[in-house]
């Protein structure tokens, strides 16, 4: 914003009237708003919220407290564009002198005990995202002809369980294992023999014969299968739907193979703990086929490697921990792929929503493990299972860690970004958007809500809008402020601006060295904040308002004109 625009806004400050939230010409003192702007008057009690959703109304906004006392306002400069990765630039300026926010911001910087939690595995790895991008490209998942061929194959293959298809413990089977780092995993794979270790109600555990010695014991395999049968399978199928069964064995293969270990370069911070490949649901020969296909439902999983034969050393305990959330996550992908491939009219889901659902699966399985309901509000003490933090690390901590990445820079990439393949921050935002949506739009039935998302037939934002029954604008207007306002002890704050299922502040502070990571910048008299914001993202500011006074702010372009990007929004909350 240019200096002359600050002067114009300052001249208007005395004309800013208190009252209900309205939009009117600001000419009652003969001083018009900059250009042809109209004044948007926001007068709020503590906990009051107003969304300014018309970009043309953002360049001249008057803030006042309805009771005439001094107060502080959260101003969320958001972008509610339904198209991904649309970025708008702005200057947010304050014209009227304001009282410093000072102590009024203290609640935004609460401290709590930090959790010494190892989130370096899945939190630091984007290999699975790159694999998913390859999968969509190689299998032409965006092309109806390819999906139709897979659908026809799956319908022919899925003709009921055949008992003769269920192997026995000790049997040796042969699998094609896709190279997770290849540019085309349908063409680049190895053929591995594997021994059946245990057969459960819903899963069959097999281990590659080349797996290093000193790995899982028979009792450990039985424990893994029991967790899959009793917790992961029922939780994921209730919430996302039933998996396909093209090999007719009524079960899913869990293949432990060092080929997964080898996919992570030595010395990497992140670890690829496992994956599911859509190619296994395609025919292995013929048109629109995948030569690698095992024509079966399979998870490929990390195996213990005590001496670092295939990659860095992987102990049995670390592998056991890392695969728990991975299986929950990848099972959603398997179910989602099967449901949509079998459907006649459900295209492949948008990456951000597919990944968000899989991260949601991690949380839901964790809740089932700890006997919490889907909607029970949890604080950090509920899920921090000291001293080992086994369930926290497996199912909860990584989601909160990814959300922390978003909170540290919340305007750059939004929840709906196409960079969900490679950005952990996008995944954290996507999970939090889904969690918030389930809290407020599922009618208390989270499972029905998530099953409907998987079934589609819509994708991406259109799918979320169809399942919530409201506009994306409305969802964003509640979700983006709630990331800051939830659990901040704001008197009178409507429930819409909170998470109903998590105490976000306590848990985010715990994974951020004891400090809540989403900090709103103080914006004071005569200053401007120049920023940019992407679709489904926001930047956060706190503005102080003096007693019996008003503050005028404007969101404008760098040359002083009104912002022109369609998604420009201001969400304003009176904090104190």
C-alpha positions as CSV (number, residue, x, y, z in Angstrom):
1,X,0.0,0.0,0.0
2,X,1.4,3.5,-0.9
3,X,1.8,6.3,1.7
4,X,-1.0,8.2,0.2
5,X,-3.4,5.4,1.0
6,X,-2.4,5.3,4.6
7,X,-3.2,9.0,4.7
8,X,-6.5,8.5,3.2
9,X,-7.4,5.7,5.7
10,X,-6.1,7.8,8.6
11,X,-8.4,10.7,7.6
12,X,-11.3,8.3,7.7
13,X,-10.7,6.9,11.1
14,X,-12.8,9.5,13.0
15,X,-15.8,8.7,10.7
16,X,-15.8,4.9,11.6
17,X,-19.1,4.4,13.5
18,X,-19.9,1.6,16.0
19,X,-22.9,-0.5,15.5
20,X,-24.1,-3.7,13.9
21,X,-22.1,-5.3,11.0
22,X,-23.2,-3.5,7.8
23,X,-21.7,-2.2,4.6
24,X,-22.3,1.4,3.8
25,X,-20.6,4.4,1.9
26,X,-18.2,6.2,4.3
27,X,-19.1,9.7,3.5
28,X,-20.8,10.9,6.7
29,X,-17.8,13.2,7.3
30,X,-17.2,14.1,3.7
31,X,-14.1,11.8,3.5
32,X,-14.7,8.9,1.2
33,X,-12.9,5.5,1.5
34,X,-10.0,5.1,-0.9
35,X,-11.3,5.1,-4.5
36,X,-14.9,3.9,-4.6
37,X,-14.5,1.7,-1.5
38,X,-17.3,1.2,0.9
39,X,-16.8,0.8,4.6
40,X,-17.5,-2.5,6.2
41,X,-18.3,-1.9,9.9
42,X,-17.4,-4.8,12.3
43,X,-18.5,-4.2,15.9
44,X,-18.2,-7.3,18.0
45,X,-18.5,-8.5,21.6
46,X,-15.9,-10.9,22.9
47,X,-16.1,-14.1,21.0
48,X,-18.0,-12.5,18.1
49,X,-17.0,-13.4,14.6
50,X,-17.7,-11.9,11.2
51,X,-16.6,-13.1,7.8
52,X,-16.1,-10.4,5.1
53,X,-16.5,-12.5,1.9
54,X,-16.8,-10.0,-0.9
55,X,-13.3,-8.9,-2.0
56,X,-14.6,-5.4,-2.9
57,X,-15.5,-4.9,0.7
58,X,-12.1,-5.7,2.1
59,X,-10.4,-2.4,1.4
60,X,-12.1,-0.3,4.1
61,X,-13.0,-2.2,7.3
62,X,-13.8,-0.6,10.6
63,X,-13.2,-2.5,13.8
64,X,-14.8,-1.6,17.1
65,X,-15.8,-3.3,20.3
66,X,-19.6,-3.4,20.9
67,X,-19.2,-2.6,24.6
68,X,-16.8,0.3,24.2
69,X,-13.9,-1.4,26.0
70,X,-10.4,-2.0,24.7
71,X,-10.1,-5.3,22.8
72,X,-8.0,-7.3,20.5
73,X,-9.2,-8.8,17.2
74,X,-7.9,-11.7,15.2
75,X,-7.8,-10.9,11.5
76,X,-7.4,-13.9,9.3
77,X,-6.4,-13.0,5.7
78,X,-7.6,-16.0,3.9
79,X,-8.1,-17.4,0.4
80,X,-11.2,-19.5,-0.1
81,X,-10.7,-20.2,-3.8
82,X,-12.0,-23.6,-4.7
83,X,-9.3,-24.0,-7.4
84,X,-6.0,-25.3,-6.0
85,X,-2.9,-23.2,-5.7
86,X,-4.4,-19.9,-6.7
87,X,-2.2,-17.3,-5.0
88,X,-3.3,-13.7,-4.2
89,X,-1.0,-10.9,-2.9
90,X,-2.2,-8.2,-0.5
91,X,-1.2,-5.3,1.8
92,X,-3.1,-5.3,5.1
93,X,-2.8,-1.9,6.6
94,X,-3.9,-0.3,9.9
95,X,-4.6,3.4,9.8
96,X,-5.9,4.3,13.2
97,X,-3.4,4.1,16.1
98,X,-4.1,1.0,18.2
99,X,-3.3,-0.1,21.7
100,X,-0.5,-2.8,21.7
101,X,-1.9,-6.3,21.8
102,X,0.7,-7.2,24.6
103,X,-0.7,-9.6,27.1
104,X,-3.9,-10.1,25.0
105,X,-1.8,-12.4,22.8
106,X,-0.5,-14.5,25.6
107,X,-3.1,-17.2,25.0
108,X,-1.8,-17.6,21.5
109,X,1.7,-18.5,22.8
110,X,0.8,-21.0,25.6
111,X,3.4,-23.4,26.7
112,X,3.0,-26.9,27.8
113,X,5.3,-29.9,28.4
114,X,7.0,-30.9,25.2
115,X,6.8,-34.5,24.1
116,X,10.0,-36.2,23.3
117,X,8.4,-38.1,20.5
118,X,10.2,-39.6,17.5
119,X,8.2,-38.4,14.5
120,X,11.1,-38.6,12.0
121,X,9.7,-41.6,10.1
122,X,6.6,-41.0,8.1
123,X,6.6,-37.3,9.1
124,X,9.8,-36.7,7.2
125,X,9.1,-39.0,4.2
126,X,7.5,-37.9,1.0
127,X,8.4,-41.1,-0.9
128,X,4.9,-42.5,-0.7
129,X,3.6,-39.3,-2.3
130,X,6.0,-39.6,-5.2
131,X,5.0,-43.2,-5.6
132,X,1.3,-42.1,-5.8
133,X,2.1,-39.6,-8.5
134,X,3.9,-42.3,-10.5
135,X,0.9,-44.6,-10.0
136,X,-1.6,-42.0,-11.4
137,X,0.6,-41.3,-14.4
138,X,1.5,-44.9,-15.3
139,X,-1.9,-46.4,-14.8
140,X,-3.7,-43.4,-16.5
141,X,-6.0,-43.1,-13.6
142,X,-7.4,-39.9,-15.0
143,X,-8.5,-41.6,-18.2
144,X,-12.0,-43.2,-18.3
145,X,-10.9,-46.0,-20.7
146,X,-8.1,-47.2,-18.4
147,X,-10.4,-47.1,-15.4
148,X,-13.1,-48.9,-17.3
149,X,-10.8,-51.7,-18.3
150,X,-9.7,-52.2,-14.6
151,X,-13.3,-52.0,-13.5
152,X,-14.4,-54.7,-15.9
153,X,-11.4,-56.9,-14.8
154,X,-12.2,-56.5,-11.1
155,X,-15.9,-57.3,-11.6
156,X,-15.0,-60.5,-13.5
157,X,-12.5,-61.5,-10.8
158,X,-14.6,-60.6,-7.7
159,X,-16.9,-63.6,-7.7
160,X,-16.8,-64.6,-4.1
161,X,-14.4,-66.2,-1.7
162,X,-12.8,-69.5,-2.8
163,X,-11.5,-71.6,0.1
164,X,-8.9,-73.2,-2.1
165,X,-7.4,-69.7,-2.6
166,X,-6.5,-69.4,1.1
167,X,-2.9,-70.7,1.6
168,X,-1.6,-72.5,4.7
169,X,1.1,-71.5,7.1
170,X,4.5,-72.6,5.7
171,X,3.4,-72.4,2.0
172,X,5.7,-70.6,-0.4
173,X,4.1,-68.1,-2.8
174,X,5.5,-65.9,-5.5
175,X,4.9,-62.1,-5.8
176,X,5.9,-59.4,-8.1
177,X,7.2,-56.5,-5.9
178,X,7.1,-53.1,-7.6
179,X,10.2,-50.8,-7.4
180,X,8.9,-47.9,-5.3
181,X,11.5,-45.5,-6.8
182,X,11.0,-46.4,-10.5
183,X,9.4,-44.1,-13.0
184,X,7.2,-47.0,-14.0
185,X,6.6,-49.6,-11.4
186,X,4.4,-51.7,-13.7
187,X,7.6,-52.3,-15.8
188,X,10.2,-52.2,-13.0
189,X,9.7,-54.9,-10.4
190,X,11.3,-58.0,-8.9
191,X,9.9,-61.4,-8.5
192,X,10.2,-62.6,-4.9
193,X,9.3,-65.8,-3.1
194,X,7.7,-65.5,0.3
195,X,6.6,-67.8,3.1
196,X,3.2,-67.7,4.7
197,X,3.8,-66.9,8.4
198,X,0.2,-66.6,9.6
199,X,-3.3,-66.7,8.2
200,X,-5.9,-64.5,10.0
201,X,-9.6,-63.7,9.5
202,X,-8.8,-60.7,7.3
203,X,-5.1,-60.9,6.5
204,X,-2.4,-63.2,5.4
205,X,1.1,-62.4,6.5
206,X,3.9,-63.5,4.2
207,X,7.7,-62.8,4.5
208,X,10.2,-62.6,1.6
209,X,12.6,-65.4,1.8
210,X,15.5,-62.9,1.4
211,X,14.5,-61.1,4.6
212,X,17.5,-60.7,6.9
213,X,17.8,-63.0,9.9
214,X,16.9,-61.7,13.3
215,X,13.5,-60.4,12.3
216,X,10.0,-60.9,13.6
217,X,9.3,-64.1,15.5
218,X,6.2,-66.2,14.9
219,X,4.6,-64.6,18.0
220,X,5.3,-61.1,16.6
221,X,3.7,-62.0,13.3
222,X,0.7,-63.3,15.1
223,X,0.5,-60.0,17.1
224,X,0.6,-58.0,13.8
225,X,-2.1,-60.1,12.3
226,X,-4.2,-59.8,15.5
227,X,-4.0,-56.0,15.4
228,X,-5.0,-56.0,11.7
229,X,-7.9,-58.4,12.3
230,X,-9.2,-56.8,15.5
231,X,-8.5,-53.1,15.1
232,X,-7.3,-51.9,11.7
233,X,-9.6,-53.9,9.5
234,X,-12.9,-53.2,11.3
235,X,-12.0,-49.5,11.8
236,X,-11.0,-48.9,8.2
237,X,-13.9,-50.9,6.6
238,X,-16.5,-49.2,8.9
239,X,-15.2,-45.8,8.0
240,X,-14.2,-46.2,4.3
241,X,-15.9,-49.3,2.9
242,X,-15.0,-52.8,2.0
243,X,-11.9,-53.7,0.1
244,X,-12.1,-55.5,-3.3
245,X,-11.2,-59.2,-3.4
246,X,-10.1,-60.0,-6.9
247,X,-8.0,-63.0,-5.9
248,X,-11.0,-64.6,-4.1
249,X,-9.3,-65.4,-0.8
250,X,-11.4,-63.0,1.3
251,X,-8.2,-61.5,2.8
252,X,-5.4,-59.0,2.3
253,X,-1.8,-59.9,1.9
254,X,0.7,-58.2,4.2
255,X,4.1,-58.9,2.4
256,X,7.2,-58.1,4.5
257,X,10.0,-57.6,2.0
258,X,13.5,-56.0,2.1
259,X,12.7,-54.5,-1.3
260,X,10.8,-51.9,0.7
261,X,13.8,-51.3,2.9
262,X,16.0,-50.8,-0.2
263,X,13.6,-48.0,-1.5
264,X,14.9,-45.7,1.3
265,X,18.4,-44.4,0.5
266,X,20.9,-44.9,3.4
267,X,21.1,-41.9,5.7
268,X,17.6,-40.6,4.8
269,X,15.7,-38.8,7.5
270,X,12.4,-40.2,6.3
271,X,11.5,-43.9,5.9
272,X,9.2,-45.5,3.4
273,X,7.5,-48.0,5.8
274,X,5.2,-49.5,3.2
275,X,2.8,-48.9,0.4
276,X,-0.2,-50.2,-1.6
277,X,0.0,-50.2,-5.4
278,X,-3.1,-49.6,-7.6
279,X,-1.4,-51.7,-10.3
280,X,-2.2,-54.9,-8.4
281,X,-5.9,-54.3,-9.1
282,X,-5.3,-54.1,-12.9
283,X,-5.0,-57.1,-15.2
284,X,-1.4,-58.2,-15.8
285,X,-1.9,-58.7,-19.5
286,X,-4.0,-57.1,-22.3
287,X,-5.1,-53.6,-22.9
288,X,-4.7,-51.1,-20.0
289,X,-2.8,-53.7,-18.0
290,X,0.1,-53.6,-15.6
291,X,2.7,-56.3,-16.1
292,X,3.7,-56.1,-12.4
293,X,0.2,-56.9,-11.2
294,X,-0.3,-59.7,-8.7
295,X,-4.1,-59.4,-9.3
296,X,-4.5,-59.4,-5.6
297,X,-4.8,-57.0,-2.7
298,X,-1.4,-56.5,-1.1
299,X,0.5,-54.2,1.2
300,X,4.3,-54.1,0.7
301,X,5.9,-53.5,4.1
302,X,9.3,-52.8,5.7
303,X,11.0,-55.8,7.3
304,X,13.5,-55.7,10.2
305,X,17.1,-55.5,9.1
306,X,19.2,-55.6,12.3
307,X,22.6,-55.4,10.5
308,X,21.7,-52.9,7.8
309,X,22.0,-55.4,4.9
310,X,19.5,-53.6,2.6
311,X,19.5,-50.1,4.0
312,X,20.1,-48.4,7.4
313,X,19.7,-50.7,10.4
314,X,16.0,-51.3,11.1
315,X,15.3,-53.0,14.5
316,X,12.3,-55.2,15.1
317,X,10.9,-52.7,17.5
318,X,11.3,-49.7,15.2
319,X,9.8,-51.6,12.3
320,X,6.9,-52.8,14.3
321,X,6.1,-49.3,15.4
322,X,6.5,-47.7,11.9
323,X,4.2,-50.1,10.1
324,X,1.2,-49.7,12.5
325,X,0.0,-46.4,11.2
326,X,1.3,-47.2,7.7
327,X,-1.1,-50.2,7.4
328,X,-4.0,-48.1,8.6
329,X,-3.1,-45.4,6.1
330,X,-2.5,-47.7,3.1
331,X,-5.6,-49.7,3.8
332,X,-7.7,-46.6,3.1
333,X,-5.8,-46.2,-0.2
334,X,-6.6,-49.8,-1.0
335,X,-10.3,-49.4,-0.2
336,X,-10.6,-46.1,-2.0
337,X,-9.0,-47.5,-5.1
338,X,-11.2,-50.6,-5.1
339,X,-14.4,-48.6,-4.5
340,X,-13.7,-46.1,-7.2
341,X,-12.3,-48.5,-9.8
342,X,-15.4,-50.8,-9.4
343,X,-17.7,-47.8,-9.7
344,X,-19.0,-46.8,-13.1
345,X,-18.8,-43.1,-12.4
346,X,-16.3,-42.3,-9.6
347,X,-13.0,-41.0,-11.0
348,X,-9.7,-41.2,-9.1
349,X,-9.9,-39.0,-5.9
350,X,-7.9,-35.8,-5.8
351,X,-4.5,-36.4,-4.1
352,X,-5.1,-34.0,-1.2
353,X,-8.4,-35.6,-0.2
354,X,-7.2,-39.2,-0.7
355,X,-4.1,-38.5,1.5
356,X,-6.2,-36.6,4.0
357,X,-8.5,-39.6,4.3
358,X,-5.6,-41.9,4.8
359,X,-4.2,-39.7,7.5
360,X,-7.7,-39.6,9.0
361,X,-7.6,-43.4,9.0
362,X,-4.4,-43.3,11.2
363,X,-6.2,-41.2,13.7
364,X,-9.4,-43.3,13.7
365,X,-7.5,-46.5,14.2
366,X,-5.6,-44.8,17.1
367,X,-8.9,-43.9,18.7
368,X,-10.1,-47.5,18.3
369,X,-6.8,-48.8,19.9
370,X,-7.3,-46.5,22.9
371,X,-11.1,-47.0,23.2
372,X,-12.0,-43.4,22.3
373,X,-15.0,-42.6,20.2
374,X,-14.7,-40.9,16.8
375,X,-16.0,-37.6,18.3
376,X,-14.6,-37.6,21.8
377,X,-12.6,-34.5,22.6
378,X,-9.0,-35.4,23.4
379,X,-6.3,-33.5,25.1
380,X,-2.6,-34.3,25.0
381,X,-2.8,-36.2,28.2
382,X,-5.3,-38.6,26.7
383,X,-3.1,-39.8,23.9
384,X,0.5,-39.3,25.3
385,X,1.0,-42.9,26.4
386,X,4.2,-42.4,28.4
387,X,6.9,-43.5,28.6
388,X,7.0,-45.4,25.2
389,X,4.5,-43.2,23.3
390,X,3.8,-46.2,21.1
391,X,0.2,-45.4,20.1
392,X,0.9,-41.7,20.0
393,X,3.8,-42.1,17.6
394,X,2.0,-44.7,15.5
395,X,-1.4,-43.0,15.1
396,X,-1.6,-39.4,16.4
397,X,1.8,-37.6,16.6
398,X,2.5,-37.7,12.9
399,X,-0.8,-35.9,12.0
400,X,-0.1,-33.3,14.6
401,X,3.5,-32.9,13.4
402,X,2.3,-32.4,9.8
403,X,-0.3,-29.9,10.9
404,X,2.5,-28.1,12.8
405,X,4.4,-27.8,9.5
406,X,1.4,-26.1,8.0
407,X,0.9,-23.8,11.1
408,X,4.4,-22.6,10.9
409,X,3.8,-21.1,7.4
410,X,0.0,-21.2,7.0
411,X,-0.3,-19.0,3.9
412,X,2.0,-20.7,1.4
413,X,0.3,-24.0,0.5
414,X,-3.3,-24.8,1.4
415,X,-5.2,-28.0,2.2
416,X,-6.3,-28.5,-1.4
417,X,-2.9,-28.0,-3.0
418,X,-1.7,-30.2,-5.8
419,X,1.6,-30.4,-3.9
420,X,0.1,-33.0,-1.5
421,X,2.4,-35.5,-3.2
422,X,5.5,-33.8,-1.8
423,X,4.4,-31.4,1.0
424,X,3.9,-32.7,4.5
425,X,2.4,-29.3,5.4
426,X,-0.4,-29.8,2.8
427,X,-1.1,-33.2,4.2
428,X,-1.4,-31.8,7.7
429,X,-3.7,-29.1,6.5
430,X,-5.8,-31.6,4.5
431,X,-6.2,-33.9,7.6
432,X,-7.2,-30.9,9.8
433,X,-9.7,-29.7,7.2
434,X,-11.3,-33.2,7.1
435,X,-11.2,-33.5,10.9
436,X,-12.9,-30.2,11.3
437,X,-15.5,-31.0,8.6
438,X,-16.3,-34.3,10.3
439,X,-16.7,-32.5,13.6
440,X,-19.2,-30.0,12.3
441,X,-20.9,-31.6,9.3
442,X,-21.1,-35.4,10.0
443,X,-24.1,-35.1,12.3
444,X,-22.2,-37.2,14.9
445,X,-21.7,-40.1,12.4
446,X,-18.1,-39.8,11.3
447,X,-18.1,-43.2,9.6
448,X,-21.1,-42.4,7.3
449,X,-19.4,-39.1,6.4
450,X,-16.1,-40.7,5.5
451,X,-17.7,-43.6,3.6
452,X,-19.6,-41.1,1.5
453,X,-16.4,-39.2,0.7
454,X,-14.8,-42.4,-0.5
455,X,-17.8,-43.4,-2.6
456,X,-18.0,-40.0,-4.3
457,X,-18.6,-39.9,-7.2
458,X,-17.3,-36.3,-6.8
459,X,-13.7,-35.6,-6.2
460,X,-11.7,-32.9,-4.3
461,X,-13.5,-29.8,-3.2
462,X,-16.7,-30.8,-5.0
463,X,-16.7,-34.0,-3.0
464,X,-16.2,-32.3,0.3
465,X,-18.9,-29.7,-0.5
466,X,-21.4,-32.4,-1.5
467,X,-20.8,-34.4,1.8
468,X,-20.9,-31.3,4.1
469,X,-24.0,-30.0,2.4
470,X,-22.6,-26.4,2.4
471,X,-20.3,-24.2,0.4
472,X,-16.5,-24.4,0.6
473,X,-16.7,-20.7,1.5
474,X,-18.7,-21.7,4.6
475,X,-16.4,-24.5,5.6
476,X,-13.3,-22.4,5.2
477,X,-14.9,-19.6,7.2
478,X,-15.1,-21.9,10.2
479,X,-12.0,-24.1,9.7
480,X,-9.3,-21.4,9.2
481,X,-10.1,-19.3,12.2
482,X,-10.6,-22.4,14.4
483,X,-6.9,-23.4,13.9
484,X,-6.1,-20.4,16.1
485,X,-9.2,-19.8,18.2
486,X,-10.0,-23.4,19.2
487,X,-9.3,-23.9,23.0
488,X,-8.1,-20.4,23.4
489,X,-10.6,-19.6,26.3
490,X,-12.4,-16.9,24.3
491,X,-15.6,-16.1,26.1
492,X,-18.7,-16.4,23.9
493,X,-16.9,-18.0,21.0
494,X,-19.4,-20.1,18.9
495,X,-18.6,-23.9,18.7
496,X,-18.2,-23.5,14.9
497,X,-14.8,-21.9,15.6
498,X,-13.5,-24.8,17.6
499,X,-12.5,-28.4,17.0
500,X,-14.9,-30.6,18.8
501,X,-12.7,-33.7,18.8
502,X,-9.3,-32.3,19.8
503,X,-7.8,-29.7,22.1
504,X,-5.6,-28.4,19.3
505,X,-3.6,-26.0,21.4
506,X,-2.4,-28.5,23.9
507,X,-1.4,-31.2,21.4
508,X,0.2,-28.8,18.9
509,X,2.2,-27.1,21.7
510,X,3.3,-30.6,22.8
511,X,4.8,-31.4,19.4
512,X,6.4,-28.0,19.0
513,X,8.7,-27.9,22.0
514,X,5.9,-26.6,24.3
515,X,4.9,-23.6,22.2
516,X,1.7,-23.3,20.1
517,X,3.1,-23.0,16.5
518,X,0.4,-20.8,14.9
519,X,1.4,-17.3,16.0
520,X,-0.6,-14.3,14.8
521,X,1.6,-11.3,13.9
522,X,0.8,-8.0,15.8
523,X,-0.3,-5.3,13.3
524,X,-0.2,-1.9,14.9
525,X,-0.7,1.8,14.0
526,X,0.4,3.0,10.6
527,X,1.9,-0.3,9.7
528,X,1.3,-2.7,6.9
529,X,1.7,-6.5,6.5
530,X,2.5,-7.4,2.9
531,X,1.7,-11.0,2.2
532,X,0.4,-13.6,-0.2
533,X,-2.0,-16.5,0.4
534,X,-2.8,-19.6,-1.5
535,X,-6.1,-21.4,-1.9
536,X,-7.4,-23.0,1.3
537,X,-4.7,-21.2,3.4
538,X,-4.5,-18.0,5.5
539,X,-2.2,-15.6,7.3
540,X,-3.0,-14.5,10.9
541,X,-2.8,-11.1,12.5
542,X,-3.9,-9.5,15.8
543,X,-5.0,-5.9,15.9
544,X,-5.7,-3.9,19.1
545,X,-8.7,-1.6,19.4
546,X,-8.7,1.3,22.0
547,X,-11.5,1.9,24.5
548,X,-14.4,3.7,22.9
549,X,-12.4,3.9,19.7
550,X,-12.3,2.4,16.2
551,X,-9.6,1.0,14.0
552,X,-9.6,1.2,10.2
553,X,-7.9,-1.4,8.2
554,X,-7.7,-2.2,4.6
555,X,-6.7,-5.2,2.5
556,X,-5.4,-3.8,-0.8
557,X,-3.0,-4.4,-3.6
558,X,0.5,-2.9,-3.5
559,X,-0.7,0.1,-5.6
560,X,-3.6,0.9,-3.1
561,X,-6.4,-0.6,-5.1
562,X,-8.8,-3.3,-3.9
563,X,-7.7,-6.9,-4.0
564,X,-8.8,-8.7,-7.1
565,X,-8.3,-12.4,-6.4
566,X,-11.7,-14.1,-6.1
567,X,-10.9,-16.0,-3.0
568,X,-9.9,-13.0,-0.9
569,X,-11.6,-13.1,2.6
570,X,-11.2,-11.6,6.0
571,X,-12.4,-13.6,9.0
572,X,-12.5,-11.4,12.0
573,X,-12.8,-12.6,15.6
574,X,-12.8,-10.6,18.8
575,X,-10.4,-12.4,21.1
576,X,-10.6,-10.3,24.3
